[in-house]
Amino acid sequence: MPEIILFILALFIAVIGFTEIIRYATYLLLVPKSVRKGIMLLPLKYDDAEIKLRSAVEKMNLFGHGCYNKIIAVDCGMPPETLEICEEFISTVDTIKLVSSAELKDYIESDL
């Protein structure tokens, strides 16, 4: 019985590794090698804003800065406590810029 459980566990880990190899090979083959100027717009409104910010940074790291080179976090009315936490996190990451929804259009026109 333990052999069957170990076999199923090893098979599961092998399938995960195989899918990761396929994902990486697909990324290498399909993503163009030119300079990317992708911008990720991230609307933040509720208490899960910090989780969304961390997720966006991990998505950038997962793709090796291949698809996006900047994250624009848009404050759509976050609570003050959440805004403080997000500003503290953003100060540690240089690829994120926090703007309010009112100044988003002006920021995009001036920055691009």
N, C-alpha and C positions, 0 to 999 in steps of 0.2 A: 504493500500500500504506500509506504513512503517513497518508493521509486516512482510510482505514478504521479504523485504530487510534485516531486522534484522535476519530473519530465514535463509536466504541464507548466510549471513555473519557468523552466528553461525555455520552453517553446514560446511562452508569452513574452519573455524578455527578448528572444530572438526576433519575434515579429515586430516588436517596438523598435529594435535596432535596425531592422530591414526597412521599415517605413521611414525612419530618420535618414537613412542613406538615400532612399528615393527622393525625399524632400530636398535634401542638400544638392543632389545631382540635378534635380529639376530646377532648383534655384540657379545653379551655375549655368545651365543651358539656356534658360528662358529669360533671365534678367539681363537687359542690355548693359554693356560695360561703360557706357558714356556717363558723364557727370550727372548725378541726379539733383533735381531741384524741387523735390516733392515736399509739400507742406501738409502736415496733419493738423486739421482743425479739430479741437477737442472742446466741445461745450461742457461747461461745469456748472451744475446748479444745485445739486443735493449734497448730502453728507458723504457720499461715496466718491467725492472729487479726488481725494488723495489716491485712492485705489485706481481710478482711471488714469491719473498721471503716471503712477508707477507702471501700470500696464502698458501705456504708450511708450515709455522709455524702454521697457523690456521688448516690445515689438520692434522698436528701432534697433536694439542690440541683436535681436534674433535674425533680422535681415541684414545685419552688418552695415547699417546706414545705407543700404542699397536703394530703398524706395523713398525714404524721407530723409531730409537733412535738417528739418526744423519742425518743432511742434509749437503751435500757437494755441494756448489754453485761453478760452473765452469765458470770462466770468459772467454768467447769466443770472446772477442773484444768489450767490452762495451765502450761507450764514457767516458772520464775522469770525467765529472760531475756526471754521473750515478754511476760510480765506487765509488766516494767519498760518495754519499748518501747510497749506499749499504754497504760500510765499516762501516759507522756510525750506520746503523741499525744492522749489524752483531755484532758490539761491545756490543750491549745490550742483545743479545740472545746467550746463551752459547752452544746451540746444532747445530749451523751453523758454517761451516768452508769454507772460500773462498780461492780457489786455481785457478791458471791459467790453461789453457788447456794443456800447455807444461809440467807442473809438476803434473798433475792428476795421471798418472800411478805410479810415485814414491811415491806420498802421499798415495795412496791406498795400495801399497805393504808394506810401512813402518808402516802404522797405523793398518792394519788388520793383 
